[in-house]
Each structure stands twice: as structure tokens, then as C-alpha cells.
Amino acid sequence: MDRNAFHTLVLLTKNVGGLTDGKYMSSSEKLAMFLNILAHHEKNRSIKIDYIRSGWSVSQAFNERLKAILRLTPLLLVNPKPVLEDETEDRWKWFKGCLGALDGTYIHIRVPSEYKPRYRTRKGDIATNVLGVCNRNLNFTYVSLGWEGSAADGRVLRDAIVRHNGNYYLCNGGYRNGKGFLSPYRGYRYWLRDWQGDNPPPRCREELFNMKHARARNVIERAFSLLKGHWGILRSSSWYSVKVHNRIISACCLIHNFIRREMEVDPLDMNMEEQMEDQQENINVVESSEEWTNWRDELAQSMWNARSN
């Protein structure tokens, strides 16, 4: 975050977040502490030495800033807007009506021993399952938090369906192709690495659809990579409670959107190549429909015809 963006965020937390300067600590210093903890996962004892403050003052400033950032949710959480009929950008022009891309990621946490089985992932890590939706500009439009790592993406997705309606989202091959969720063809090449290097170009309409789908859906992979790249506290487990940790994740997503809005160039984004992840297990909570499958076939055929002309 550059200096101008920092000062803008200070003003937002004061004017909208409702914070005021303290007698012995300014709003700018409190925010600097807060961002330092998020970005570098600094411990309380390190911050109090760096800023020459008591541990209580550091903790108090962190909690105040966390609450203030969360009060900015209506301002910083971007409303989803569908791709328009007259879209011309090659990556998105085929996906008219799309609200963005959807995927899940794990954030490592620490929980009491008796709760570890609930939060244990398929790989054995202790984590919370975060479902995110972002738009074409890598801004988060929806984040579902608080699910145990053992909860399949299907349970998280069911929660999203209930909470958030829209046209449709781009999902990976682990999701069924059903109303509101457009997934790629299974059994055909899909991941970005399948189209790179000496790999041959698409040889049928299904592969062409999958390639264009993967390139568009990659925005959510990049958004999560930027999120974890900016905020070190999301890259390793912390000693905060699950409730506080979920609030921290929300705050990081909001500040991510703020950075996208206020900074013309994000150095981390400039150095980031398209992200690739392993395909997840199948998600069956979305019911496939013949109507939706036919629409996908028609869309794939249109792509193939346009390529051949």
C-alpha cells in the first residue's frame, strides 16, 4: 500500500469507521500497527518494541482498527455486475451475464484439541474453508467464512446459494454444471498448464470452451494469491480465536478491494503470473440440468464456429 492509499484509509476509518485519535496514539499509528500485523504476521511483543508501546495498547489498537475496517464493508465490498451483451474483451465476451468466478481456499488456524477433527482438511491440515467470489477486476464480491476445514465445498456452496443470488458464476470442474454455476467439460483438458508450452491447441469445441473458461475463471485464483501474498497472517496459523480470525480474513478481503480501487499499480499483481491449482473433489450440491447443459453445448459450439471462421 502506497502513502496516498494509506492516508485515504486513515480518513475512511475515521469518517466512516467512527474512530478518533487517542490521547497518546494517533489514528495513523494505530492503522500502521494493524497493517504491520496483518502483512507480516507480527506478534504483539514485536510490535510493542517497534512502536515503543505497551502490549495492552497494541492489542487495543488492533481490535479498534479491526472493527473500523469491518464497518467499511458496505463501502468496500464490491457489488457484482454481470458481463454485458456488448462486451468486447476476448476473455469475457463469451460469458455474458456472468457475475464472476467462484472457488474455495483453506486458511490455516489454531483450534483447541477437541475441535481439530472438525477443522482437519483432506490433507490433514487444520484450516477454515473460505469460499470467495470475485469479479473480472479481482475485487471480492462475496466471501463466506467460518466453515470447518472438514466441510466439503458443497456445504459451503449451498450456503452461498442461499445467501447470494445472481446470473451465474464460473466454477472449476469439481462443480456440477447447473443453474447459476457454469463449469467446464469433464474428461477434457482444462487447466491453464494444459495449454502452455508445447501442448497442442484445442482440438474440439469442448477443449476450446474449457480453455476460454479456465482463462476467465483464473481471476479467482489470482485474487486469492494476491490476498495471501499481501497478508502474511493468512499464510500461517495464528493464536487468535476462530471468531477473531474469521473477522481478520474479512478485513483482509476488504483492504484487498481498497488497494485495487486506490492504487493504479499493485507491484505484487504485476509480478504474478496466471495461477494454477489442482482440481478439487467433485461437488454434488449443485443439481445438473439438461437445460443448462444444452446451453453450455450451444455456447461451446458458437466458440468453435467463431474460431473456424
N, C-alpha and C positions, 0 to 999 in steps of 0.2 A: 504494500500500500504506500503510495507516494504521499508527500507532505500535504498537498491540497486535499486529497481524499481524506486524510486523517482529520484535518481541521473541519471538513464538512461533516464527518461522522460525529465529531465532538459537538457540533452545533445541533445535529439531529437528536443526539441523546439528551441534550439539554432542553431543546424546544419541544420535541415530541415525546422523548423518553421521560421527561419530567425531572431530570436531575439538576442539582445545583452544585456550585463549588463549595467544598468544605472549608472549615476554618483554617486547617493546616495542609489541605491537599486539593489541588485544582482538578477540574474535570478532565483536563488533558492528561495529567499524570495518572489518574485512575484508569483512563482508557488505554494509555500506554502500557500500564501493568497488565491489564486484561488481555490485550492483544499479544503481549510478550508470552504470557502463559499459554494462550491458545496456539500460537505459532511455533513455539519451541518446547512446549510441554514442560515449562519450568516449574520447579517445586516452590512452595511458599517460602521455604528457608532461603532459596537462591534469590528470589525477588526482594525479600526484605533486606538482604545485604546490598543488592544492586541499587535499590532506591532509598536505602537508609530509613526504613520504616519498620514498625513492629509487625509481627506475624498477624496480629489481630487486625491492624489497619489494612494489610494486604488482602486478607480474607474478606473483610468488609467491602473494600473497593471492588473486588472481583464479583461478589454477589450483587452489588448495586449495578455494576455495568452489565452483568448478565440479564438482570431484569429489564434494564433500559433497552438493551438490544432487542429483546423479545417483544417489547412494546412497539417496536418498529415493524412488526410482521405485516400489518395492512399496507405499509408503505413499500416494503422491500420484497415481499413475496409476489412474484410476477403473475398476473392473470393470464391463463393460457389463451392463445388466439389461433384459430385454425389456419392452415395454409390456404390461401385464396385461389380462386379459379384462374386468375390471370398471372399466377406465379411463373416466373421465367428462369429462376435459378435451377440449374440442371439437377442438383442434389435433391431438390424438394418439389419440382414441378409435377411429378407423377403422384405425389401423395396429398392431393387436395383434400381439405377437411381434417388433416392430421393435426393433433394438438401438441405432439412432441413424442419423445421416446421415454420408455419406462424400463427400469431394471432395479435390481436389488444389490446391496453390498453389505458386508459384515464390518462392524466396528467393534474392536476388542474392548472388553470391560472386565472389571473385577466384581465378583459377587460372593456372598457367603457360601460356604461349602455345601450347605443343604440345597442351594438353588442352582448349583453348577450343572446338574443334568438337564435342567430346562434351557440353559443357555449354551449347551455344548453343540457345536456345529457338526456337520457330517465329517469334517476333517479333524475333529477333536478339540478345536479351539473354543474358548469361552467368549462369546460375542453376542451383540444385539443385531437383529436383522433390520436393515433400513431400506425402505422402498422409496425410490425417488423418481420424479418425472421432471424432465427439463424441456425447454423449447429449443428451437433451432439456434438460438444465440447462447446456449449453455446456461441459461438462467433457470433456477429451480422454480417450478410452478406448484409442486406438491411434494410433501415429504411425510411419510408415515413412519413413526418411531415407536420404540418400546416393545417390539416383538422379541421373544426369546430366540436365540440362535438356532434352537432346535425346531422352530416353527418354519415349515416349508413356505416357499414363496407363495404357494397357493393360498394359504391362510392370510398372508399379508395382502395379497392381491384382492381377495374377497373383501377385505376391509376397505381397500381403495375404491372398489366398485361401488360400495355402499356410500362412501363419503364424497366421491368426486365423479360427476357425470360429464360427458363430453362427446365429441365425434368419434375419434378413435386414437389409439396410441400405437406406436411401433414397438414390438416386443421381440425378444430373441426366440430361437427355435424351441426353447423349453416350454413355451406357452402354446396352448391350442389356438388355432385361428378361429376366433369367434367374434360376435358383435362387439365392437368397441376396441378390439385388440387385433392388430394385423401382424401376423407372424410369418416367417419365411417358410419355404417348402422344405420339408424334412427329406433326407435322403439325397440332397443335392449340396454342392459346395456352397458355403455361406460366409465363413469368417474372412475378414479382410486379408489375412495371410494367404488365403486360398487364391487370391487374385494378384498377388505380388510376385516379383522376381520372374522366373522362367515358367510360371504356371500359365496354361493356355487361357484365352479369353472365354467368355460364356459360350456354350455350345448349344443351348436350348433356351426357351423362354423362361423356364424355371430358374436356371442359373443366372440369367440376366436380371430377373426380378430379385433374386437373393443378393446379387452384388449391389444393386441400387438400394435395396432395403438396408443392407449392412452399412453402406456409406452414410445413409441418413441417420440410422439408429445409433451410429457411433458417437453422436453428441452426448449421450448419457454416460458413456464410458469416459469420455474426456471430462465431463463435468465432475464425476466422482474422482477422477485422477487429480484434477485441479483442486478439488476440495481437500483431499488428503495431502496434496503437495503443499498447500498453503498452511494447513493447520496440523502441526505435529502431534497435538493432543488426540487426533483421530487415528494416528498410525500405531499407537501402542496403548495398552490398558492403563487406566488411571485409578486413583483411590477414591474418586468421587462416587457417590451412590448412583444407582441406576437412574433414579429420577433426575438428579442433577446432570448426569452425563447425557441423558436424552435432551435436556434443555441446552446443554453445550453444543450438541450436534445441530439443533435447530438454529442456534445463534451463528454457528459457522456457516450454515447454508445461507442465512440472511446476509451475513457480511460478504460471502461469495458473490451474491447478487449485487450488493452495493459496489464491490470492486468492479464488476462487469459494467455497471452503469456509469461510474465516476471516472474510471481510468481508460483512456483511449487505447493503451497498450498494456497488456499484462505480460511481463517478461517470462513468467512460468508457462503461459499459454503459447508464446512464440517458440519456445524450445521443446514443446510437446508434439510428438508425432501421434498419428491416429492410434488409439488404444485398442488392444485386443484382449479378450478374456476367454477362458474356457467355457464351453456351453454347460449350462446347469441341467439338473434333472428336470424331467417333464412336469409341467404344471397343469393339472387337470381341472382346476376350479372354473376355468372359462369353458363353457359349453360350445363346441364347434357347431356351426350351422351350415347347411347346404347353400343358403343364400350368400353367406359371407365367403364361402369357398368359391362359389361361382364368380363373385365379384373380383376376388383375387386372381382367378384364372383370366378374366377379361382384361384386368389391368396388366397382367404379365404378357398377354398376347399383344396388347397395344404397345408395350415397350419393345417387344420383339419386332413388330411391324415397323415401328419408327426407326429401329436400328437397321433394318434391311433396306429401307428406302434411301 
